[in-house]
Amino acid sequence: MGLHTLRLATVPLTFTTSRLFLNPSPTLAFFSRHVQPRKPSFLLRAFSNSTAVQDTPLTQTSSDSSAARTQWKAAIDFKWIRDNKEAVEINIKNRNSNADLEAVLQLYENMVTLQKEVEGIREERNNVAKKMKGKLEPSERERLVEEGKNLKESLVTLEEDLMKLQDELQHVARSIPNMTHPDVPVGGEDSSAIRNEVGSPREFSFPIKDHLQLGKDLDLMDFDSAAEVSGSKFFYLKNEAVLLEMALLNWTLSEVMNKGFTPLTTPEIVRSSIVEKCGFQPRGDNTQVYSIDGTDQCLIGTAEIPVGGIHMDSILLESALPLKYIAFSHCFRTEAGAAGAAAKGLYRVHQFSKAEMFVLCRPEDSESFHNELIQIEEDLFTSLGLHFKTLDMATADLGAPAYRKFDIEAWMPGLGRFGEISSASNCTDYQSRRLGIRFRPSEPLQTGSKKGKANLPSTKFVHTLNATACAVPRMMVCLLENYQQEDGSVVVPETLRPFMGGIEVIKPKLR
Amino acid sequence: MGLHTLRLAAVPMTFSAFTSRLFLKPLPPKTLQTLTLVSRHVRPGKPFLVRAFSASAAVQGIPPTQASDSSAARPQWKASIDFKWIRDNKEAVEINIKNRNSNADLGGVIELYENMVNLQKEVEGIREERNNVAKKMKGKLEPSERERLVEEGKSLKESLVTLEEDLVKLQDELQQVARSIPNMTHPDVPIGGEDSSAIRKEVGSPREFTFPIKDHLQLGKDLDLIDFDSASEVSGSKFFYLKNEAVLLEMALLNWTLSEVMKKGFTPLTTPEIVRSSIVEKCGFQPRGDNTQVYSIDGTDQCLIGTAEIPVGGIHMDSILLESALPLKYIAFSHCFRTEAGAAGAATKGLYRVHQFSKAEMFILCRPEDSETFHHELIQIEEDLFTSLGLHFKTLDMATADLGAPAYRKFDIEAWMPGLGRYGEISSASNCTDYQSRRLGIRYRPSEPLQTGSKKGKASLPATKFVHTLNATACAVPRMMVCLLENYQQEDGSVVIPEPLRPFMGGIGLIKPKLR
């Protein structure tokens, strides 16, 4: 498939199959057709025996996120990285990442060496134990007891070192970005390629207003009160703007559900480990993430996070794939570091409503679903009569999880520029390796109830994709600014009218 | 009007400094009858400093207690509590505190207040002496006499500084202690604990089932509508995902509620869900402490809202509304977040008690003489909504011990939840009279002798009064879902959608099991 993603080392077969019951296919929903191991997988330390041969550590998440140190482990394929060192190095450079590949490889080699050493000592110890089973001279037995004791002591020390090394490796390796689709233009923002362009900027025969002015004149938003009550970049929507938000969401949901997506609402408070596993940074000076005081929880910046988490630490049936969700949530962002004209009005705010698409699929299908997602976005924005262009974002503009990202930028006449209104990313197995979302290919599937470990095909990581269906405030910027009329009113696009009680025009209320 | 609320002392006329900003907007015509009514208020730019009061307010003995910016270290804002009224109605306040099972320390409040008044007088006395000294020094004087006066002035100034510091401390302490005094209570409210609450009304009767029924959790599982298990991994217990038709049902409930309530002249709103913690306090909630219901944001003074009442109450904070702009009636949609600290047991099952939910909340700001009428209007709207959905419910006039500090009177509606086998609260309508407006600083200026407008005539403006605020649940989605799923289940496991909601969920009339 040409998807040069960080591939998986052999997956442990320790997952028991007793819980692999099958649900018949539901009509509406594809949910609940997956298996979630009650307590995710193995203990961190269980690996050294069973996986010594592959010399790749199983990096399963340990269960509760209450642990003190590294709370979870990404199943990063270090062997693949080592064997594709040059490609990874170039990728890191192209993506303007500060990941330290050398350190990762060094730590990995150290770990492998240490692992071998541990194995060696463990073997010696077994040999000693074996020898002690027979009849022995007391002096010889004493010698062996002493030897066994020494070996055990060094084993304890080395295993501790190994744990530390693995933690460090995890820490350093997590900053390695996903690999990149070969068609993605290499370079900074200016290098992004236009994939598609729809419509043309509307020509106005009168002096136009920006959405802030329109919002004020039409009594649709209140930033001033929100600044007192909450802080800057918060807002109240009022009057028809509330109905417009509802209409946008209802219409989007119904359009996207028509394409076979399952609707969801999600928790907006999540454990910070889930945020990390999705590839976001919940801490640090420049974090976009609001944290809850006194807990390990955060507010979500996008529904991608809780939807990504639904199938965490589970093995899906291949027949259940693809899973296509359209999730509605409020999103919260600190917008640390954001300033300037681009931050004006509704364009950049701390809290907003969004409908987000999310797909989990087989690796071989993710590219076609990526194209489906961008097509859905383009269809939606075309129906609303927007002028926009679709960009294949250049390497330096990709977040670490994205293998490829298509942005849509729409014309905002009041702001006098194009502004991003949506983004569709193929994250391949970057997130699923962190979230622990696998599927079991269905080919030689056994009759079911038997606990036949050996007969089951080995699991693979799913690919995940996410795409904005409707980020309400930016859509409002577009709609208000593009559909304003000389008398100060704003026309509601045809498609939305049935969803807002038939209202066709938002008229000035004073006079 | 018989509303024995904590009334306002004379409002400091220092507000007049802001009358220049009291521009009037032309009133909108009734063309857009449902929408509007907002934005017709005036907000003073920056209220006064906390300490600016001692000179001007000395005569009235009550400090004007405007909130300064919420960045200060000590009490960040001051509630305009009418201490004089409390002192003059000591017995009534005492009985009220007892009836409401409050632990407010009235003796402490009154003592602190008396101390403060005395100290205030002392400060005034010294200030007068100091003025006298200054006056004396204006004439020609013996050098020795002048020296004596300089010395006297200096020591007066020193004691003034000390006493003023003491005064500020005393006032802070008074605020601290006095804030726990609950609102007064409507005379018709039954006195006692939960069991004393009086049934105002009862609608419908429990549905009789001819088959073994499920609770909403089982229905949610069987119909693939709710996922608590994944949510507990991703977020923690008592979080949930809604799926499939449940998402559409939430949308339908909110859309239908919004459209019904807008017909009654309410202005729709969406609100910030992160607010400064001072706003939470001003609305009468406790944002901190072990048993707080409020999630706080790390590293800021912000919290998540537990109800849209908070941000809506805050919209007109520190402002003077025009009487003609009242009543302001809002229907606000928000997500609500609650820690539910201390909640446990069967009552917390499934969707009944959760950390995050969607809610449409009504909120009214009105003249004091109108709040009782609007309280009845609010409960009527609630009853009409729930009747349209075919629910069996009763309306309760909540007893004194069951009222939160801000409420003067509270009507709860409890609906029958057959799966849970009990009645459960689905809404609550409270008249908070001026409890919140005294903290939020929301006043209005009676319109009678209103001047021609542009003149900065201080004296001719009528004194401002505090508005009354009321809040009432229009639709708390998860509890409505409990009712709808459990009441409308059928023998084959499907759930019927009530008629009024169908147009709002694409015509879906039935939620069918998806398996088989």
Interface residues (C-beta under 8 A of the other chain):
Chain A: N23 P24 P26 T27 L28 A29 F31 S32 Q36 D219 D222 D224 S225 A226 E228 V229 S230 G231 F234 F235 Y236 L237 K238 N239 E240 A241 V242 L243 E245 M246 L249 N250 L253 S254 T262 P263 L264 T265 T266 P267 E268 I269 V270 R271 I274 Y290 S291 I292 D293 G294 Q297 L299 P306 G309 I310 H311 M312 D313 F328 H330 F332 H350 Q351 S353 G501 K507 K509 L510 R511
Chain B: K25 P26 P28 P29 T31 L32 L35 T36 V38 S39 R43 D224 D227 D229 S230 A231 E233 V234 S235 G236 F239 F240 Y241 L242 K243 N244 E245 A246 V247 L248 E250 M251 L254 N255 L258 S259 T267 P268 L269 T270 T271 P272 E273 I274 V275 R276 I279 Y295 S296 I297 D298 G299 Q302 L304 P311 G314 I315 H316 M317 D318 F333 H335 F337 H355 Q356 S358 G506 K514 L515 R516
